[in-house]
Each structure stands twice: as structure tokens, then as C-alpha cells.
Amino acid sequence: LGQLRAERGAGAIIDKRAIYLGFESIDLTDAAIARLDQVLGNGTVDQATPEPVSPADRPAPVPATP
């Protein structure tokens, strides 16, 4: 977000709920969301079934201590 702020020449990024009066032309909300989606992903999770783990890949059980 800091990079986006610098690219747009903004002095700060402020939650728009804290703004009483402003201009739509300086609202970076959509650009900020798009940038976060690009960098972090859009929050969706791949619902594909995971591959089963073969017995050779499983860790050996830890013996119980008396």
C-alpha cells in the first residue's frame, strides 16, 4: 500500500469512513484492493482434494514413554 500511495502521490491512506468530505478523484480504495489481490491473492482457497499421503511419507509413530 505504501508503494501505491507513493505512485499516486498521496500523502496518506485513510479509511474513508473517517472522511467527512472528500473527492472521488483521490479515492484509492479500488486501486488498493486490486493491488492487494494482485500481491496477496483474492482470498479464495483452492478446494481441490489433497493428494493422499503414502505410508512411506508419514512420520514414524513416537513410542510412549513409561
ZIHUSUL-V486222 format. One record per helix or strand of 3 or more residues. SS is the DSSP state (@ for helix, = for strand). FROM is the first residue (numbers start at 1). TO is the last residue. If there is no record, write none. Layout:
# ZIHUSUL-V486222
SS;FROM;TO  SS;FROM;TO
This chain:
# ZIHUSUL-V486222
@;2;8  @;16;18  @;24;26  @;29;40  @;55;57
